[in-house]
Amino acid sequence: MESVSQSLSKLLRRPKQSSALPEKLCRQFSLAEIKITTNNFDNDLVILQGEFCRAYKGFIDDCTRTVAIKRLIIKSGHCFEYLLRTEVLLLCQLCHPNLVPLIGYCIDEDENILVCVFIVNGCLFRTLLYKDHDKDPLPWKQRQKICVGVASVLHYLHTGVKHTIIHHDVKLDNILLDEKWEAMLSDFMSSKMCPPNLSTDAEFLVSGELTDKSDVYSFGVVLLQLLCCRKASYVVDWARKRIQEGTINEMFDPYLIGKIAPECLKIYLDIATSCIRTKGVDRPTMGEVETKLEHALQLQESADAASKDGVDPSGEYNYPIVEYTGPASPTPEPEDSIWDSDSTTSADLSFNTTMPNSQ
C-alpha cells in the first residue's frame, strides 16, 4: 500500500506547477496581502519565535478575522517550499475539531507562509509550566479534557484517513488551547524540519523507525506532564522513580493534591505508564488510549458529583492518594531502560535536541 509520504511526493515532485497546490480547497494569499496583515512583519506582532518558523498575529477580511501567520525562516539544507506544500496538502484533506484549521498559504518571492486560525489561549506549554499568578492553574478535569481531545485527533490521524499520518512532534508546544480551553493540535511541518525533541520515542531514536507508536510514546510524556507539571526532559524518569518507590504523592503538581478521584487516578496512571513502555509493540493504540481516558474522565465526574456535599470548608475536593505500583505489563520494563537516569539520555545521543522553548 502506498504511504501518505509517497503520495505527497508524487503530487509535489514539481513544486513550481500550480496544479500541485489545492487553490480550490484553501485560500491563496499574495505577499502584499500578508505584509498588510502583519504590518510588514512587525516584530510587535510576533507571537511565537521558533528555530524554523516565526508566527505573527494578524487580521484579514477588513480586520474582522484574527489569524496566525506562520512564516518559515529560510536556512540552507531545507526545501521549505516543498515542506509548506506538503503541510498545505495534508491540512486541506483533514477535518477534525481538535486540529488547528488552515485558512490559506502564500508562496511568493521566496516567502513560504501558512495562514491559520488564531487560537486565543496559546500553547499548553506556557499555560502549564509558566503559570500566570493572576490566573488559577488548569483544573484537573480540564486537563483530562485536553488529553481526550489530543488522543482523539491522534486516533483520527492514525486510523481515520486513507493513509496513516504520524505527527511525530506531539508536545506541549504544539497543543494549543482555544477560547473554551479545549485542545487544538498544530505544527505538522515542524516535525519534518526539527531534530527529535525531548518527548521523542526512545525506540525511534535508536532504530530510526517511525511508527504510530512513536506518537503514543510522546503522548504518554504529555500525560505525565499534565499530572506532574514538569518538563519533558526528566518527567519520565521522575514519574517512574516515584512509582517504583511508592511515593506517587511526590510526583503530582501540588495544585492537584486531593483533587483527583482515586479510581480516576489509577486508570490515568495505567494509561500514561503503558504509553511510555520501552518497546512500541507493548504500547496501546491511540484508539485504546482515547477510550480509557474518556472512562477516567467519567469516573472523575461521577466522583465529584457524589462528593458535592463532602468537600472541605474551602469548597475543594479532598480525595485521598492511593498506593500505585503500575499497570500489568506484557513484558517487565528493564531496569536499564534507555530513559533511566543511569543509562543513555537524550543528551548522550547523536541528535541535536536543543529546541526553542525546550521542554
C-alpha positions in Angstrom: 0.0 0.0 0.0 1.3 3.4 -0.9 2.2 5.6 2.1 1.0 9.1 2.6 4.6 10.4 2.1 4.8 8.6 -1.2 1.5 10.0 -2.4 2.6 13.5 -1.4 5.9 13.1 -3.1 4.2 12.3 -6.4 2.0 15.4 -6.0 4.9 17.6 -5.1 7.5 16.3 -7.4 7.3 19.5 -9.5 6.6 22.2 -6.9 6.5 25.1 -9.3 3.4 23.7 -11.0 0.3 25.3 -9.8 -1.6 22.1 -10.2 0.2 20.7 -7.1 -1.5 23.4 -5.0 -5.1 23.0 -3.7 -6.3 26.5 -4.6 -9.9 25.3 -4.5 -9.5 23.9 -1.0 -7.9 26.8 0.7 -7.1 30.5 0.1 -4.0 31.7 -1.6 -2.6 35.0 -0.3 -0.2 37.3 -2.1 2.8 38.5 -0.3 1.4 42.1 -0.4 -1.7 40.9 1.5 0.5 39.2 4.1 2.6 42.3 4.6 -0.6 44.4 5.1 -1.9 41.7 7.6 1.3 41.8 9.6 2.2 45.5 9.2 5.2 44.5 7.1 6.2 41.7 9.6 6.2 44.0 12.6 8.1 42.4 15.5 5.5 43.7 17.9 3.0 41.2 16.3 5.3 38.2 16.8 3.5 35.5 19.0 6.0 32.7 18.6 9.7 32.5 17.7 11.0 29.1 16.7 14.1 27.7 15.0 12.4 27.3 11.7 9.2 29.4 11.9 8.2 32.8 13.2 4.5 33.3 13.9 2.6 36.7 13.8 -0.8 37.7 14.9 -2.7 39.3 12.0 -6.1 40.4 10.8 -7.8 39.7 7.5 -11.1 40.4 5.8 -11.2 44.1 6.8 -9.9 43.2 10.3 -12.9 41.0 11.0 -10.9 37.8 11.4 -7.8 37.2 13.6 -5.3 34.8 12.1 -1.8 33.3 12.9 0.7 33.9 10.1 3.4 31.2 10.2 6.5 32.5 8.2 9.2 29.9 7.5 12.7 31.1 8.2 14.9 30.3 5.3 18.0 28.2 6.1 20.2 26.2 3.8 19.7 22.5 3.5 15.9 22.5 3.8 13.4 22.5 0.9 11.0 24.9 2.7 8.6 25.3 -0.3 8.3 21.5 -0.5 7.6 21.3 3.2 5.0 24.0 3.1 3.2 22.4 0.1 3.3 19.1 2.0 1.6 20.6 5.0 -1.0 22.5 2.9 -1.9 19.3 1.0 -2.2 17.4 4.3 -4.2 20.0 6.2 -6.6 20.6 3.3 -7.6 16.9 3.4 -8.0 16.7 7.1 -11.1 17.6 9.2 -11.2 17.2 13.0 -12.4 19.5 15.7 -9.1 19.2 17.6 -6.9 20.1 14.6 -5.9 23.8 14.0 -7.7 24.8 10.8 -5.7 26.0 7.8 -7.1 29.2 6.1 -4.6 29.6 3.3 -1.0 29.9 2.3 1.5 32.2 0.5 4.3 31.1 -1.8 5.7 34.4 -3.3 9.1 35.9 -3.7 10.9 33.2 -1.8 8.5 33.6 1.1 6.8 30.4 2.4 3.9 31.2 4.7 0.9 29.5 6.2 -2.2 31.3 7.4 -4.1 29.5 10.2 -6.9 30.2 12.6 -5.7 32.1 15.6 -6.0 30.1 18.8 -6.6 32.6 21.5 -5.2 30.9 24.6 -1.8 30.0 23.2 0.1 26.8 23.8 -0.2 24.3 26.6 3.5 24.6 27.4 3.2 28.2 28.6 -0.2 27.7 30.3 1.0 24.6 32.3 4.7 25.4 33.0 4.8 29.2 33.0 1.9 29.9 35.3 0.4 33.4 35.4 0.0 34.2 39.1 -3.2 36.2 38.3 -4.8 33.1 36.9 -5.8 29.8 38.5 -3.9 26.7 37.3 -5.7 24.4 34.9 -8.3 22.4 36.8 -7.9 18.6 36.7 -11.0 17.9 34.7 -9.9 20.5 32.1 -6.5 18.7 31.9 -8.4 15.5 31.3 -10.5 17.0 28.6 -7.3 18.3 26.9 -5.9 14.8 27.0 -9.1 13.3 25.4 -9.0 15.9 22.7 -5.4 15.3 21.7 -6.0 11.5 21.9 -9.0 11.9 19.6 -7.1 13.8 16.9 -4.1 11.4 17.0 -6.5 8.4 16.7 -8.0 10.1 13.7 -4.6 10.7 12.1 -3.6 7.1 12.7 -6.7 5.4 11.6 -9.4 7.8 10.3 -7.8 8.8 7.0 -6.8 6.8 3.9 -3.1 6.7 4.9 -1.8 6.6 8.4 -0.4 10.1 9.3 2.2 10.2 12.1 2.5 13.6 13.7 6.0 12.9 15.2 6.1 16.1 17.2 3.5 15.7 19.9 4.5 18.0 22.8 3.1 20.8 24.9 4.3 23.5 22.5 2.2 22.0 19.7 -1.0 21.7 21.7 -2.9 25.0 21.6 -5.9 26.0 23.7 -9.0 27.7 22.2 -11.4 30.0 23.9 -13.0 27.1 25.7 -9.6 25.8 26.8 -10.0 22.8 24.5 -7.0 21.2 22.8 -6.0 22.0 19.2 -3.1 20.1 17.7 -0.8 22.0 15.4 2.6 22.0 13.5 2.9 19.0 11.3 5.6 20.9 9.4 7.9 21.4 12.4 8.2 17.6 12.8 9.7 17.4 9.3 12.3 20.1 9.9 13.3 19.7 13.5 15.6 17.2 15.2 14.0 14.8 17.7 12.7 16.6 20.8 12.7 15.5 24.4 9.3 13.9 24.0 10.5 11.7 21.2 10.2 7.9 21.4 13.5 6.4 22.6 12.9 3.4 20.4 12.8 5.7 17.3 16.0 7.5 18.4 17.8 4.1 18.4 16.2 2.4 15.4 15.2 5.3 13.2 11.9 3.6 12.5 8.9 5.9 12.8 5.5 4.3 13.6 2.2 5.4 15.1 3.6 4.1 18.5 6.1 6.9 18.4 3.2 9.3 18.7 1.8 7.2 21.5 5.1 7.5 23.5 5.2 11.3 23.0 1.6 11.5 24.1 2.4 9.5 27.2 5.0 12.1 28.1 2.3 14.8 27.7 0.0 12.8 30.1 2.8 12.8 32.7 3.5 16.5 32.3 -0.2 17.3 32.8 -0.1 15.4 36.1 3.4 16.3 37.3 3.8 19.8 35.8 7.4 19.1 34.9 9.4 19.5 31.7 9.7 16.6 29.3 13.5 16.3 29.7 13.1 14.4 33.0 9.4 13.8 33.7 9.6 10.1 32.6 12.4 9.2 34.9 10.8 11.3 37.7 7.5 9.5 37.4 9.0 6.0 37.1 11.1 6.5 40.1 8.2 7.8 42.2 6.0 4.9 41.2 8.8 2.3 41.9 9.4 3.9 45.3 5.7 4.0 46.2 5.8 7.8 46.6 3.4 9.0 43.9 2.2 11.8 46.1 5.6 13.5 45.4 5.1 13.4 41.6 1.9 15.5 41.4 1.5 19.1 40.6 0.9 20.4 44.2 -2.3 22.1 42.9 -3.8 18.7 42.1 -3.3 17.2 45.6 -6.6 16.0 46.8 -8.4 16.9 43.6 -8.1 13.6 41.8 -10.5 10.7 42.5 -8.6 7.5 43.3 -10.3 5.4 40.7 -9.7 8.1 38.0 -6.0 8.4 39.1 -5.3 4.7 38.8 -6.7 4.5 35.2 -4.9 7.7 34.2 -1.5 6.4 35.5 -2.2 3.0 33.9 -2.6 4.8 30.5 0.4 7.1 30.9 2.8 4.3 32.0 1.6 2.0 29.3 2.2 4.7 26.6 5.9 5.1 27.7 6.8 1.5 27.6 10.2 0.9 26.0 9.0 -1.3 23.2 6.5 0.2 20.8 4.7 -3.2 20.4 3.8 -3.1 24.1 2.2 0.3 23.9 -1.6 0.7 23.4 -3.1 2.2 20.2 -4.4 5.8 20.3 -7.9 4.4 20.0 -7.4 2.4 23.2 -5.9 5.4 24.9 -8.8 7.6 23.9 -11.4 5.2 25.2 -9.6 4.7 28.6 -9.1 8.5 29.0 -12.8 9.1 28.4 -13.6 6.4 31.0 -11.2 8.1 33.5 -12.9 11.5 32.9 -16.3 9.9 33.5 -15.1 8.4 36.8 -13.8 11.8 37.9 -17.1 13.5 37.1 -19.1 10.8 38.9 -16.9 11.0 42.0 -17.2 14.8 42.0 -21.0 14.7 41.7 -21.2 12.2 44.6 -18.8 14.3 46.7 -20.6 17.7 46.4 -21.8 17.5 50.0 -18.4 16.3 51.2 -16.0 18.9 50.1 -13.7 20.6 52.6 -14.5 24.1 54.1 -12.8 25.9 51.2 -15.1 24.2 48.8 -12.3 22.0 47.4 -12.4 18.2 46.9 -10.2 16.3 49.3 -9.6 12.9 47.8 -7.0 10.5 49.4 -3.9 9.5 47.4 -3.9 5.7 47.0 -0.9 3.5 46.5 0.0 2.7 42.9 2.5 0.1 41.7 2.0 0.4 38.0 -0.2 -1.4 35.4 0.1 -5.0 34.4 2.7 -5.1 31.6 3.1 -7.7 28.9 6.9 -7.5 29.4 8.6 -6.0 32.5 10.4 -2.7 31.9 14.1 -3.3 32.1 15.9 -1.5 34.9 18.4 -0.1 32.4 15.7 1.4 30.2 17.1 3.9 27.7 15.4 6.7 29.6 16.6 5.6 33.1 19.0 8.1 34.7 21.9 5.7 34.8 21.5 4.8 31.2 21.6 6.7 27.9 19.8 10.1 27.9 18.7 12.3 25.0 21.8 14.4 25.6 24.1 11.3 25.1 22.6 10.5 21.6 23.9 11.9 18.4 21.0 14.2 17.9 20.8 17.9 18.5 17.9 18.2 20.8 18.3 21.9 21.6 14.9 23.4 20.9 13.3 26.8 21.3 11.2 26.9 24.5 12.7 23.4 25.2 10.5 21.2 27.3 
